[in-house]
Amino acid sequence: MTEKKQPKLSIIVAAWNGVLYLRECLSSLENQVENVEVIVVSNFESGISESETRFPFAGHIFLSAEATVPQLRTRGIAESSGEIIALAEDFCTFDAEWCREIIKAHDSDYKIIGGAVENKSVENALDWAVYFCDYGKYMPPNRAGISDTLSGMNVSYKKKILEQIRGNYREGFYETFVNKELKQRGHELYLAPSAIVFHNKNYDFKKTVLEFYHQARSFAAQRVAGFTPLKKLFFILVSLILPVLLPVRVILQTINKKRRFKELIMSLPFLIILTSVWAFGEFSGYLNGAGKSGREWK
């Protein structure tokens, strides 16, 4: 019996936005999956059987509708067998050279490598506002090199280092805190601009506002877990300036890219609303903990 070859790369697709997004995501991968394992972990079943038939190269795992995106990621990582583990979400599509570029980048000594995020949802202001808030930092052009952060929609790890900190993401994989732990252990984050994914989602305003609030509150609560009351007070006070700091940061980082000025201006009202909601979410998380927010990213 021929022994099954270990794939070079495992791509974990956290699917939580519906089968239409998932189909576009998998379509962008089907011509670049040689020696690549694709694992879809979804919290919905509708349309999945058709997806399995259309994209036989992808394995599908279904969790309950209550499963959060971090939990989808954790299950996918546990099921993966590749030397490199990459994380993505169903509303992204991949550049035609993405697999080749991410594998080539991992030929280096860097163990945590992410790529650029370009916007494919270009028709309305809210979509641009979400893109600028969440992914604008990774908008091309980017310089290859050490980065302080990487996008959770386009990040990859050598599997061996994830195995060393498995306990840190047993309840859910939050790339911000996983990367923080790995940095504390001496690993650097590397940005490879040629590994590009495309943000490809149309947003509903009410739902997006709620997502920003809950994600911010959950993030803040995890950030200060175990802190002394005095240190928590410091974060509460700092969060009061976030309604000004966050939009200014987004605007400046976009201006520094020297492109998409028209889209930035068009999306500015939504951008200000979303960053204000995020600021309130952080304030709530520092003050009162996560509440139910940790269960709402799904």
Secondary structure, DSSP 8 states (H G I E B T S, - for coil): -------SEEEEEEE-S-HHHHHHHHHTTTTS-TTEEEEEEES--TTHHHHHHH-TTEEEEE--TT--HHHHHHHHHHH---SEEEEEETTEEE-TTHHHHHHHHTTSS-SEEEEEEEE---SSHHHHHHHHHHHGGG-SS--SEEES---TTSEEEEHHHHHHTGGGGTT---HHHHHHHHHHTT--EEEEEEEEEEE-----HHHHHHHHHHHHHHHHHHHTTT--HHHHHHHHHHHTTHHHHHHHHHHHHHHHHT--HHHHHHHHHHHHHHHHHHHHHHHHHHHH--TTGGG---
